Amino acid sequence: MLKVLIADDEEKICQLIEKLIDWKTLGLSVAAVALNGIDAISKITEHKPDIVITDIRMPGIDGMELIERTKRICPDTEVIIISGYRHFEYAQTAIRYGVRNYLLKPIHKKELIDALQKCVQICRERTEQLDFEERVRLALKNDAGRLRTSFISQLIYGTLERDGERTIETLNRQYHFRLHKGIFQFIGVCFDKVDRSDNCISFLADRATDIIKQIFTALCFDYEIYVECCNIYILLNYEPDEHKNVRRGIRQMFDELKQQEAILEGMEITAGVGRITNHINELKSSLQDVRFMLQQRIIAGTGHILKIGEQGRIKSGFVDSEMFAQFNRDMERALESLNTIEVRKVIGSLKDHLSVFHGITGYEVLQMSREVCNHYIFCMKSHNISIVNESKFIENFSRESNNCSSVNELFNLLSQTVCHSFECAVEAKKAEENRPIRLAKQYIQQNYNRTLTLEEVSSMAGFAPGYFSTLFKKETGTAFLEYIQSVRMDAAKKLLTTTTDGMYVICEKVGYNDVKYFTKCFVKYTGLKPGEYRKIYS
């Protein structure tokens, strides 16, 4: 039997949990009960439990430290947290530690049993305490699950083979569905403002899966869940007579998922509902409806169930409007001026225009923002300015833009992405243009102790003398000969203060053949004769 430890500073809660569950039926036994964190750590060290049920706030050691220390003592121990709404600020930390189950008080028997059964399954799989038949069943279930979700993935990314109309029988055979004639429909859920770590995504997916299973198992012939980061897509197949019940089920699912906002502070949830169809070959259209409505949240706001209208996915045509064409022209001028402030201003004006454009959709705003990125790349290429990491630029922006839940958030991302890339590209171009000057300065530093001419240095840099002289002054603010003299004078000052060399020796070391001329130049540069400089600063 697997061992369980219960930890809560309320003795009555511990007693309730002990009496609430038929532990033997689940293959479990309560190894110990602890009423504070210090006692819990001691008993975890002693008993090495497979599962720990704990409150998140306890005297001695709080739940967070208890989880962290438990994972150090027994890395494979599964943890179930039971806590009140007011403790949501600890939830994301707990999830990052790998906690899969976070239950809110008051404790519901079914929720606790479901959580325990999950933990038992994980523990048994980890220790391979499954008989042959169970392993075969689990393997088949996993293979079938992968096939079913691959069908939805192929619908999303358009990789489904085009071999004519599909039948229900074909899909059932190829993808292990249990579909029947009736209604087919996609619905979806999007989680915004959440930690996008694997543990957090896994936690949300598990909670959503449990809720969907409880609601739709009895209502549907079959259903399938596909998780894509913070988006969840659900395929439903049900009898026409169940349509009203399914609508109520969607509302119930949404309301129960919104309760997770009490666990994950700041999280926002939006649901999208696709049109119903009686034809299996129209499933892709229903899925596109869902994706369209989830994108609509950046216009309509989060926290709603968004349903496709009877007229379907209507677009306002903003991308093809004169307003957007004018933006592109303004953007070209701003980029040509190499002025980041102007670029940011032009992007801000686009957001202002969108706010007064009637009927704009979330889909269009997202497409438009990606078109801005494409236009930015085109303009930069036309001015022979290379973009750092160009191959990943659009891909990274598209991925991040999908996570934006409002127009403001999207435009902040757009402005930040374009302007940061623009600044890096301009700096890289300037650095490349300055490279010949840097090489010339380096060459002068290495050869100032001999005669240097403009022709010699400009040839080394790869330019004609006249052009190089103009470019050198533009980039350094100093004429070529003045720069050489300043390098020689700085070297002379160092030799005067750090060596006992005579004037003739120093004069030769810094590239002069005439001591009188050297002295004249030194006085002009420092205001002192070499000997005076040495007396004062050596």
N, C-alpha and C positions, 0 to 999 in steps of 0.2 A: 504493500500500500504506500501511496505517496503521503508525505508528512506536511501538515499545515500548521503555521503559527499565526495566531490572531493577536494583534496589538492595537489597543485603543485605551485612552485614559478614562473612558466611561465604562465602568464594570458592567453596567446593564447592556451596553452595546455588545460587549464581548459575549455575554450570556445569550443575547438575542441571536447573534451569528451562530453560536454553537448549537442552539436548539432549532434554528431555522432550516438547517440542511441535514439531509440524510447522508452523512459522510461515507458510510460503508458502501452505499449504492453507487457512489461516484468513484469508489476505489481510493478513498482518502481517509485519513485519521488526523484528529487534532493533536499535535505533539505537545503544544504549549500555548499558554495565554500570557500576555504581558500587558501591564497597565501603564508603563512609561517606556521611553526610548532606551534608557540605560539597561533596564531589565530585558527589553526586546533583543538588544545586541548580544547580551549574555546568553540568552536562550537560543538565538540563531547560531551563535558560535558552538553551543553545546549540541543542538539537535540537527543542525544542517537541513532545515526544512526545504521541501521542493517548492512550496507556495507560501508567500507571506501576505496576509490581509492586514492592512494598516490604515489608521487615520493619518492625515497629512500634518496635523498639529498635535504634538504630545509634549509633556514636560520631560526635562532631562535632555533628550535628543529629539529634534523635530523630525517629521516624516522625510524631508529631503535628505538630511544627513543619514537617517536610518536606511533609506534606499541606497545611498552611495556606499555606505559601509557594508550593507548586505551584499551588494554586488562585488565588493572586494573579498568578502569572506566566502560567498557562494555565488560565483558569476552566473550560474545557470538558474538560479532561483527566480521564479516568476512572481511578480508583485501585483497585487490588486489594491488600489487605493479607494477608500471610502471616505468621503468628506462632504462638507456643506458648501453651498453656493459661495459663501463669502471667502472661500480659500482658493478661488480660481487663479490668483496670481502665481500659485505654485505649480499649476498644471503643466505648463510648457516645459518647466525644468524637469518635472517627473517624466514627461514623455521623452525628453532627450536622454534620460537614463535608461530608456527602453521599456518603460511601464506601458503595458498594452491595455490595461483595464482601469478606468477611472470612473467610479460609481458615485452618484450624488445621494446624500441622505434626503429623505428617509429611504432605508434599504428596501428594495423590492426583491422578493424571493427569486423570481424568475431571472431577473438581471444577474443576481449573484450566482445562481446555478449556471447560467450561460457562461459567465466569466470563468467560473471554476472548470467547466467542461473544456473551454478553450485551453486553459492552463494545463489540464490533464493531458489533452491531446498533444500539446507542444512538448511536455515533459516525456511522454511516452515515445514520441517520434525521436526525440533527442537521445533517449537511452535505448531505442530500438526494442521496446517492450511490446511489440506487436506480433501476433502470430502470422503465419504465412498468408492466410485468407485476408486478414486485415491489411497487410502490406500490399497485396495484389489489388484489393478494393481501393486503397488510397492512391496507388499508382495510376489506376484506370481513371479515378476521379480527377486527378491532377492533369492527366493527358487530355481528358474530355474538356476540362475547364480551359486549358490553353487553346484548344481548337475553337471553342465557343467564343472566347474573347478575341481570337484572331480574326473571326468574321467581322466583328464590330470595328476592329482596328483597320481592316481592309476597306470597310465602308467609309471610314473617316479619311483615310489617305489615298483612296481611289486606286488601290492595288488589286481589287477584286477582278478576277478573270472575266473578260467579256465573252461569254459563251451563250448568249441568248437569255431568254427568260428562265429563271430558276423556279423550281417547284418546292412546296413545303417538304415533300418527301426527299428531294435532293439535299436540302439544307439539313434535315434531320439525319440523313445518312452520312454526309460529309463532315458535319460539325457537331454531331451528337446532341442536337436540339431535340425537344419534345413538343414541337409546334403543332397546332391544330388550325383548321379553318376558323376564322373569326376576325377579331380586331388586332391589328399590329400598331404599335406606337412606341416612340422613343420619348423619354423624359431625361432631364439632366440636372445636375447640381454643381454649383461652383462655390468654392471656399476662398474668400479673399481675406487679406490681412492676417495670414497665418505663417508660422515658421515652416519653411519649405524643406526642412530636413527629412531624411527618410523615415525616422521614427515618428515624426508628427504626421506625415502623409499616411503612414501605415496605421497609426492610431485612428485618424479620421475615416480612412477606408474601412477599417474593421467596424467602427461604430455605425457607419452608413450601411454596411452590408448586413449587420444584425437587424437594423430597423427595417430595411427593405425586405429582408427575409420574413420577418414577423408580419408585415403588412400584406405583401403580395403573394406569398405562397398559397394562401387559400383563395385568392381572387383570380389567379392566372393559371392558364394551362402550363405556361413556362415563362421564365424571365431570365435575363442575364445582365451582369454588372461588369462594366469596363472602367477601370480607373486610369486616368491620364493626369499625373501630378495632382493638382487641386480640382480637377474636373472629374465628375463621375457621370457616366452615361448608362442608362438602364433601358433595355429592350423588354417590352411587355407584350404578351400575347394572351388575350382573354376573350370570353364570350361577349357578344353584343349586349346581353342582358346585364352584364356586370359593369357597364360603362360608368354609371353613376357611382357605384361603389369604388371603382378605380379612381374616379375624380376625388372622392372623399379620402381615399388612401393616399393620393398624392399630397393633399393638404395635411393629412396626419403625418406623413413622412417629413414634410417640410417643417411642421411645428416641432416635431421631436428632434430634428437635426438642429433647429435653432436653439434648442436647449443646451447644445454644446457650446454656445456663446458664453454660457455661465462658467464653462471650464477654461476655454481659451479666450483670454481677454482681448477684445478688439476684433475678433473674427466676425466676418460678415458673410451671410449665405444668400445665394440667389438660386432659384429653380427655373428651368426652362421646359416648356411643354410643347412637343411637336404635334402635328395634325395626326388624326387617326386614319388608318387605311385598312381596306379589306384585302389588299393585294401585297403579297410578300415582296414583289419587285419594286414597290414604292417605299420600302423601308429607308432607303438612303435619303429620300426627300424629307421624311419625318426626322431623321437624324440631323440633316442640315437645318431644319427648322429650329431644333434645340440649340445648335451651335450659334445660329443667328440670334436667338433670343438671349442666350447667355452673354453674347457680345453687346446686346442692347442695354445691359445693366449700366454701361458707362454713360448712357443718356438718361435712362429711367431711374437709376439708383439701385443700390443693392437692397437685400432684405425683402424681395418680392417674388411671387410666382409669376413669371412672364410667359404669356401664351401667344402663339402665332395667330394673327387675325385671319378672317375668312379670305382676304385678298392676298394672303401669303407674304412673301418677303419683298416688300415694296422698297425701292431705293429712290432717293431724292435727286440723284444725278449731280451732286456737288463736285465730284472729281472732274467732271466734264464741263463745269461751269466757267464763265469768264473770270469769276472771282478767284478761282483756283489757278487759272492761267496767269492772272496778274500776280498772284503770290509767287509763282515760279519765276516770273521775270524779276520781281523784287529780290528774290533769293539769289538769282544769278548775279545781280549787281552787288549785293552784300558780300557774297563770296569773292567776287572779283576785287573788292576793296580790301580784302584780307582783314576785315574788321569784325571781331567776334561779337562785340556789343550790338552791331547792326544786324548780324545774323540772328541773335537772340530776339531782337526787337521784331524782325520780320516774322519769326515763328510765333511770337506772341500775338501779332496782328492776325495771323491765320486763325488762332483760337477765338479771337473776338468776332471774326467773320462767321465762324461756325455757329456761334451762339445766337445769331439772328437769321440763320438759314433754315427755312421752314422744312420740317419733315426729315431732317438728317438722321441717319440711323447709326447705331454703334458699329455695325459692320463697315459702313462707309468711312467712319472716322478712323477706324483701325487701318483700313485699306489706304486711306489718304495719308496717314502717318508713315506707312511703309513706302508709299509713292514719293513722299518728301525725302526719305532716305535714299531712294533710287536716284532722284533728281540731284541730290547732293553729290552722290558719287559721280554722276555724269558731268556735272559742272566742274568738279575737281579734276577729273581726267582731261576736260577740255582746256584747263589752265595748266596742264602738266604738273599737277601737284599729287603726289602719291599719298594714299590713305593708309595709315598704320593698321594692319590686320584687316585689310579690305575684304578678304574671303569670308571672314566671320562677322563682318559689320551688320549686314542685313539679318543674318541668322540670329545673332545675339539680340538685336532689337526686336525682332518678331517674337522671340521667346519671352522677353521681358514685357513686351506690350500686352501679351495675352494675360498677364497678371495684373494689369491696371483695371481698377474698378470705377474710375471716373474720368471725365475729360481732362480735368485739372491734373490728375496723376499721370495720364497719358502724355500731355503736353510738357509736363515737367521732365518726364523721361526723354521725350523727343528732343527738347531743347538741350538737356544735359548731354545726351548721346552725341548729337550733331556737333555741338559747340566744343565738347571735349575732344572729339575726333579732329575737328577743324583746327583747334589750337595745336594739337600734337603734329598735324600735317604741316601747318605753317612753320612751326619751330623746326621740323625736320628739313623743310625746304630751305629755310634760312641757314640752318647748319650746313647743308650741302653747298649752298651758294658761298658761305664763308670759308669753306674748306681750303680753297687756294690761298686765302689770306692767312689762315691758321698755319698752313705749311710754310708760307713765306716768313711769317714771324718766327716759326720754329727754326727755319734755315738761318735767319739773321742771328738768333740767339746762339746758334752753334758755330757761326763763322764771323762774328763781329771783330775778332782779333786780326783780321786781314782786310785788305781792300775789297769792298763790295760795291757793285754797280747795279743800277736799275735794270740794265739789260740782262745781267746774270740772274738776278732774283726773279724777274718777270718770266724769263725763259724757263726757269725751274718750275714756276707756278702754271706755265702753259698759256700765257697771255702775251699780247704785244705790249711793249713798254708803255706807250701812251695810255692804253686802256687800263693796264694794271695800275699805273700811277693814280688814275682817277678813282678806280675801284678801291684801292688801298686807303686813300684818304676818306672815302665815303664810309667804309666799314670801321676804320680805326679812329677817325677824327684827326689824324696827324699825317703830314706829308711824309713820303718815303724816307728822304734824307734826315728829316727831323727825328723820325722813329729810330733810325740807326744810331744817330747821335745820342739819343736818350738811353739806348741800351748800353752804349759804350761809357757814358758818364756814370750810369748806375754801377757798372762793373768797376770803374775807376774808384768810385766812392768806397766800394767794398774792399778793394785792394789797399787803399790808403788807411783804412781803419783796422785791417786784420793782418797786414804784412809790414815788413820794414823795407820793402823794395824801394829803390830810388825812382825819381821821376822818369828817367829815360826808360827804365825797365817797365814801369807801369804804362807809360806812353805807348810802348811797343805792344804790350799785352792787350791793350784795348783797341789796337788797329790804327794808331797814329804814328807817323814817321817824324813829325816836327813837334818838339816839345813846346815851342812858343805858341804854335797853333792850338796844341792840346790845352795849354794853360788858358788861352783866350776863350776857347769853347767851354772849359770847366767853369771859369768865372761867370760867363754868360748863363750857364745852366744852374749854378749853385749860389752865385753872388760872392763866392770866396775863392782865393787862390788855393791850389792843391795843398801847399804847405800849411796854410791857415786852417783848412778843413781837417787835416790830420791832427793838428794840435788841439783842436776843439773836440773832435769826435773819437779819436783813437783811445 
